[in-house]
């Protein structure tokens, strides 16, 4: 049966805009949906813009090929302070 988790990924807007097509496909296949989008009111804070995506009741194991590919892309292509995963 396994343990099921709710998973969220928060990322800055520039990270979202630069996701590879493969990663976008993984997010879609795993049922991630955009829950929130932050758009700063002034241009001085544009670097703070970002998005939050969530999916629920998934088997999120580090051995799954898609999970490994997603973490690998995020850690290799983007600064770690610009994205994070939350599991519950």
C-alpha positions in Angstrom: 0.0 0.0 0.0 2.7 2.5 1.0 2.7 5.9 2.5 1.1 8.7 0.5 2.2 12.3 0.8 1.0 15.8 0.0 3.8 17.6 -1.9 4.3 21.2 -2.6 7.0 23.0 -4.6 7.6 26.7 -4.2 9.8 28.4 -6.8 10.7 31.9 -7.9 9.2 33.1 -11.1 12.5 32.9 -13.1 12.8 29.2 -12.0 9.3 28.5 -13.3 10.0 30.2 -16.6 13.2 28.1 -17.1 11.8 24.7 -16.3 12.7 22.2 -18.9 9.9 20.6 -21.0 10.7 17.3 -19.3 10.2 18.8 -15.8 7.0 20.5 -16.8 5.7 17.0 -18.0 6.7 15.4 -14.7 4.8 18.1 -12.8 1.7 17.6 -15.0 1.9 13.8 -14.7 2.2 13.9 -10.9 -0.9 16.2 -10.7 0.8 19.4 -9.5 -1.5 22.3 -9.8 -0.7 26.0 -9.3 -2.2 27.1 -5.9 -0.7 30.5 -5.6 1.3 33.1 -7.5 3.0 36.1 -5.9 3.6 39.2 -8.1 5.2 42.1 -6.3 3.6 45.5 -6.6 6.8 47.3 -7.7 9.7 46.5 -10.0 12.2 46.8 -7.2 11.0 43.5 -5.8 10.5 41.5 -9.0 13.1 38.9 -7.8 10.6 38.0 -5.1 7.9 36.8 -7.6 7.1 33.2 -7.4 4.6 30.3 -7.6 3.4 27.5 -5.4 2.3 24.1 -6.8 0.8 21.2 -4.9 -0.3 17.7 -5.4 -1.8 15.3 -2.9 -1.9 11.7 -1.9 1.0 10.6 -4.0 3.7 8.0 -3.3 6.7 10.3 -3.3 9.7 8.1 -2.9 13.3 9.0 -3.6 13.7 5.8 -5.7 11.1 6.8 -8.3 12.7 7.9 -11.6 10.5 11.0 -12.0 11.2 12.2 -8.5 15.0 11.7 -8.9 14.9 13.6 -12.3 12.9 16.5 -10.8 15.3 16.9 -7.8 18.3 16.6 -10.1 17.0 19.3 -12.5 16.1 21.6 -9.7 19.5 21.3 -7.9 21.6 21.4 -11.1 19.8 24.1 -13.0 18.7 26.5 -10.2 20.0 28.0 -7.0 18.7 26.1 -4.0 17.5 29.2 -2.3 15.2 29.9 -5.2 13.0 26.7 -4.8 11.9 24.2 -2.1 9.9 21.1 -1.7 7.5 20.6 1.2 6.2 17.1 2.1 3.4 16.2 4.5 
